[in-house]
Amino acid sequence: MTTQNFDNPFRRLKVRNLILRCFLLIFGLSFALGFVQGFSSFKLNNQVAPLILYIFIFGLLCLWELADFKRLGINLKYVVGSVPNNHRCLPLVGLVMLVILFSLSAYLVSFYLLSLVAPAFVEGIIRQVATNPSPKGSEPLVYQLLGGMVYVVIGPIAEEFIFRGIILQSWAAKWGVRSALVVSSLLFGILHANILGLSLFGLIMGVLYIKTRTLIVPIACHALNNLTAVTMGLLSNDSNTTSVAESLEQLRSSWGLGVLLMLISLPLLVRFLFQNWPRQDAAVPYTINAYQGER
């Protein structure tokens, strides 16, 4: 048996079912939580409720997909891959730092440009970011611990499993690796406020998964990325007193810094992608791991 004639069960997995299940869980659990809080004395803090919903939505979604794995004969071990041996950590840390710089620069530059033509839209995004339940130094310790666990542990594992372990592999088995990389990364970016920055982040994580054939590497990089953001939030003394108008003005005044950070980070990230970009007919990690495991 070769990787060319290996029967990849991901060809039979439907990503549209995953997306539909996600929407059902979001609406169903949000309605259930709202109903319970509206007709009982049980109340959740506005910062805690989204974190609890996130845990249940992605936890149930992953379990639902694992049921599909069993039905289709997909071996989770081949999706996750093996722990990398003698993998150099320092270059990965540097890569994550570059991704963080680019994400920040993309946020500053893209939202500055948007604020010139659609200020109301940008103000809405600023309000959304302000209410984001990420840990902040001004919050009680229990909120910080819960937010840190979601952002640094649960989020990276669940999102890498879904986007790289399932969506990327399913679309790659049908369309080819390059097309799947681009489309799955765009989907990842669209589902986050910083579309440009997070799309490139998804692209980097996808390339790392294909290159190393293990989800452990992108999960670790994703966790480091989120840990950096959480640490910055905890060190911040922001007490949410800054108005939307002041935040918008700060954003507009920071476009020069965004351009500088983009000039530093983007060429190096493009170089990494150019050097590690897979062939269109490259085998997906599941195929290679299963082939080597059955030899």
C-alpha positions as CSV (number, residue, x, y, z in Angstrom):
1,M,0.0,0.0,0.0
2,T,1.2,3.5,-0.8
3,T,-0.1,7.0,0.3
4,Q,-1.5,7.4,-3.3
5,N,-3.9,4.5,-3.0
6,F,-4.6,4.8,0.7
7,D,-8.4,5.1,1.3
8,N,-8.5,8.3,3.3
9,P,-11.8,8.3,5.4
10,F,-11.6,12.2,5.5
11,R,-13.1,12.1,2.0
12,R,-16.3,11.0,3.6
13,L,-16.4,13.5,6.4
14,K,-18.6,16.5,5.7
15,V,-17.4,19.8,7.0
16,R,-20.8,21.4,6.4
17,N,-22.2,19.0,9.0
18,L,-19.5,20.3,11.5
19,I,-20.5,23.9,10.7
20,L,-24.2,23.1,11.1
21,R,-23.6,21.4,14.4
22,C,-21.6,24.4,15.6
23,F,-24.5,26.8,14.9
24,L,-27.0,24.4,16.5
25,L,-24.8,24.3,19.7
26,I,-24.3,28.0,19.8
27,F,-28.0,28.8,19.4
28,G,-29.2,25.9,21.6
29,L,-26.8,26.5,24.5
30,S,-27.2,30.3,24.4
31,F,-31.0,29.9,24.5
32,A,-30.8,27.4,27.3
33,L,-28.4,29.6,29.4
34,G,-30.6,32.7,28.8
35,F,-33.7,30.7,29.8
36,V,-32.1,29.4,33.0
37,Q,-30.9,32.8,34.0
38,G,-34.2,34.5,33.1
39,F,-36.4,32.2,35.1
40,S,-34.3,31.3,38.1
41,S,-32.0,32.9,40.6
42,F,-29.0,31.4,38.8
43,K,-26.9,34.3,37.3
44,L,-23.5,34.3,35.6
45,N,-21.2,37.3,35.4
46,N,-21.1,38.8,31.9
47,Q,-17.4,37.9,31.7
48,V,-18.0,34.3,32.8
49,A,-21.0,33.4,30.7
50,P,-19.1,33.5,27.3
51,L,-16.3,31.4,28.7
52,I,-18.7,28.8,30.0
53,L,-20.5,28.8,26.7
54,Y,-17.2,28.4,24.8
55,I,-16.3,25.4,26.9
56,F,-19.6,23.6,26.4
57,I,-19.9,24.5,22.7
58,F,-16.4,23.4,21.7
59,G,-16.4,20.5,24.1
60,L,-19.7,19.1,22.7
61,L,-18.6,19.8,19.1
62,C,-15.4,17.9,19.6
63,L,-17.3,14.9,21.1
64,W,-19.7,15.0,18.2
65,E,-16.9,14.9,15.7
66,L,-15.2,12.0,17.6
67,A,-18.5,10.1,17.2
68,D,-18.1,10.7,13.4
69,F,-14.5,9.5,13.7
70,K,-15.7,6.2,15.2
71,R,-18.5,5.8,12.5
72,L,-16.1,6.5,9.6
73,G,-13.1,4.5,11.0
74,I,-10.9,7.6,11.5
75,N,-8.1,6.8,14.0
76,L,-7.6,9.8,16.4
77,K,-3.9,8.8,16.9
78,Y,-3.2,9.4,13.2
79,V,-4.9,12.8,13.4
80,V,-2.9,14.0,16.4
81,G,0.4,12.4,15.3
82,S,3.4,11.6,17.4
83,V,5.3,13.8,19.9
84,P,8.1,15.3,17.8
85,N,11.6,14.1,18.6
86,N,14.4,16.6,18.9
87,H,12.2,19.4,17.5
88,R,13.8,22.8,17.8
89,C,11.7,25.0,20.1
90,L,13.5,28.3,19.7
91,P,12.7,28.8,16.0
92,L,9.0,28.1,16.8
93,V,9.0,30.6,19.6
94,G,10.5,33.2,17.2
95,L,7.9,32.2,14.6
96,V,5.1,32.8,17.1
97,M,6.5,36.2,18.1
98,L,6.5,37.2,14.4
99,V,2.9,36.0,14.0
100,I,1.9,38.1,17.1
101,L,3.6,41.2,15.7
102,F,1.9,40.7,12.4
103,S,-1.5,40.2,14.0
104,L,-1.1,43.4,16.0
105,S,0.1,45.3,12.9
106,A,-2.8,43.9,10.8
107,Y,-5.3,45.0,13.4
108,L,-3.8,48.5,13.6
109,V,-3.5,49.1,9.9
110,S,-6.7,47.4,8.7
111,F,-8.9,49.0,11.3
112,Y,-7.3,52.4,10.8
113,L,-8.2,52.2,7.1
114,L,-11.7,51.0,7.9
115,S,-12.2,53.8,10.4
116,L,-11.7,56.3,7.5
117,V,-14.6,54.8,5.5
118,A,-16.8,53.0,8.0
119,P,-16.2,54.5,11.5
120,A,-19.5,53.0,12.8
121,F,-18.4,49.5,11.9
122,V,-15.0,50.0,13.7
123,E,-16.7,51.4,16.7
124,G,-18.8,48.2,16.9
125,I,-15.7,46.1,16.7
126,I,-14.1,48.2,19.5
127,R,-17.1,47.6,21.7
128,Q,-16.9,43.9,21.0
129,V,-13.2,43.8,21.9
130,A,-13.9,45.8,25.0
131,T,-16.4,43.2,26.2
132,N,-14.2,40.2,25.2
133,P,-13.9,37.9,28.2
134,S,-10.1,37.7,28.0
135,P,-8.3,37.9,31.4
136,K,-7.5,41.4,32.6
137,G,-5.5,42.5,35.6
138,S,-8.5,44.5,37.0
139,E,-10.7,41.4,37.3
140,P,-11.1,38.9,40.3
141,L,-8.7,36.0,40.4
142,V,-11.3,33.4,39.6
143,Y,-12.2,35.1,36.3
144,Q,-8.5,35.4,35.4
145,L,-8.0,31.7,36.1
146,L,-11.0,30.6,34.1
147,G,-10.2,32.9,31.2
148,G,-6.5,31.7,31.3
149,M,-7.6,28.1,31.2
150,V,-10.0,28.7,28.2
151,Y,-7.5,30.8,26.2
152,V,-4.3,28.9,26.9
153,V,-5.5,25.3,27.2
154,I,-9.0,24.6,25.9
155,G,-9.0,27.1,23.0
156,P,-5.7,25.9,21.4
157,I,-6.6,22.2,21.7
158,A,-10.2,22.6,20.5
159,E,-9.5,25.0,17.6
160,E,-6.5,23.2,16.3
161,F,-8.3,19.9,16.4
162,I,-11.3,21.3,14.5
163,F,-9.6,23.7,12.0
164,R,-6.4,21.8,11.3
165,G,-7.2,18.3,12.4
166,I,-10.6,18.1,10.7
167,I,-11.4,20.9,8.3
168,L,-8.0,21.2,6.7
169,Q,-7.6,17.4,6.3
170,S,-11.1,16.9,5.0
171,W,-10.9,19.7,2.4
172,A,-7.3,18.7,1.5
173,A,-8.5,15.1,0.8
174,K,-11.0,16.5,-1.7
175,W,-9.4,19.7,-3.2
176,G,-5.7,19.3,-2.5
177,V,-3.5,20.6,0.3
178,R,-2.9,24.2,-1.0
179,S,-6.5,25.0,-1.7
180,A,-7.5,23.5,1.7
181,L,-4.8,25.6,3.5
182,V,-6.0,28.9,2.0
183,V,-9.8,28.3,2.5
184,S,-9.6,26.8,6.0
185,S,-7.3,29.7,7.1
186,L,-9.7,32.3,5.7
187,L,-12.5,30.6,7.5
188,F,-10.5,30.7,10.7
189,G,-9.7,34.4,10.2
190,I,-13.4,35.3,9.4
191,L,-14.5,33.8,12.7
192,H,-12.2,36.2,14.5
193,A,-12.3,40.0,14.7
194,N,-8.8,40.4,13.2
195,I,-9.5,38.7,9.9
196,L,-6.2,39.5,8.1
197,G,-4.0,38.7,11.1
198,L,-5.8,35.5,12.1
199,S,-6.0,34.2,8.6
200,L,-2.2,34.4,8.3
201,F,-2.0,32.8,11.8
202,G,-4.2,29.9,10.5
203,L,-2.1,29.6,7.4
204,I,1.1,29.3,9.5
205,M,-0.5,26.7,11.9
206,G,-1.7,24.7,8.9
207,V,1.8,24.6,7.3
208,L,3.3,23.6,10.6
209,Y,0.8,20.7,10.9
210,I,1.5,19.5,7.4
211,K,5.2,19.8,7.8
212,T,5.5,18.1,11.2
213,R,2.4,15.8,10.8
214,T,1.4,16.3,14.4
215,L,-1.2,18.6,16.0
216,I,1.0,19.0,19.1
217,V,3.2,21.6,17.3
218,P,0.4,24.0,16.2
219,I,-1.4,23.4,19.5
220,A,1.8,24.5,21.4
221,C,2.3,27.5,19.1
222,H,-1.4,28.5,19.5
223,A,-1.1,28.2,23.3
224,L,2.0,30.3,23.3
225,N,0.3,32.9,21.2
226,N,-2.7,33.1,23.5
227,L,-0.5,33.0,26.6
228,T,1.3,36.1,25.4
229,A,-2.0,37.9,24.8
230,V,-3.3,36.8,28.2
231,T,-0.1,38.0,30.0
232,M,-0.4,41.4,28.3
233,G,-4.1,41.6,29.5
234,L,-3.1,40.6,33.1
235,L,-0.3,43.2,33.2
236,S,-2.7,45.9,31.8
237,N,-4.2,48.2,34.3
238,D,-7.1,49.1,31.9
239,S,-10.3,49.4,34.0
240,N,-12.5,49.7,30.9
241,T,-13.0,53.4,31.5
242,T,-11.7,54.4,28.1
243,S,-14.6,55.5,25.8
244,V,-15.2,54.1,22.3
245,A,-14.3,57.6,20.9
246,E,-11.0,57.6,22.8
247,S,-10.2,54.1,21.7
248,L,-10.9,55.0,18.1
249,E,-8.6,58.0,18.3
250,Q,-5.9,55.9,19.8
251,L,-6.3,53.4,17.0
252,R,-6.0,56.1,14.4
253,S,-2.9,57.5,16.0
254,S,-1.2,54.1,16.0
255,W,-1.3,53.3,12.3
256,G,2.4,54.2,11.9
257,L,3.4,51.6,14.5
258,G,1.3,49.1,12.7
259,V,3.0,49.8,9.4
260,L,6.4,49.4,11.1
261,L,5.5,46.1,12.7
262,M,4.2,44.8,9.4
263,L,7.4,45.7,7.6
264,I,9.3,43.8,10.2
265,S,7.2,40.7,10.5
266,L,5.5,40.1,7.1
267,P,8.7,39.5,5.0
268,L,9.9,36.9,7.4
269,L,6.6,35.1,7.6
270,V,6.3,35.1,3.8
271,R,9.8,33.6,3.6
272,F,8.7,30.9,6.0
273,L,5.6,30.1,4.0
274,F,7.6,30.1,0.7
275,Q,10.2,27.7,2.1
276,N,7.6,25.3,3.6
277,W,4.7,25.6,1.2
278,P,3.5,22.1,0.3
279,R,2.8,20.7,-3.2
280,Q,-0.8,20.7,-4.3
281,D,-0.7,16.9,-4.4
282,A,1.1,16.5,-1.0
283,A,-0.4,13.8,1.2
284,V,-2.3,15.1,4.3
285,P,-0.8,14.2,7.8
286,Y,-3.5,11.6,8.5
287,T,-2.6,9.7,5.3
288,I,1.2,9.6,6.1
289,N,0.7,8.8,9.7
290,A,-1.7,5.9,8.9
291,Y,0.5,4.6,6.1
292,Q,3.6,4.5,8.5
293,G,1.5,3.1,11.3
294,E,0.3,0.2,9.2
295,R,3.6,-0.7,7.6
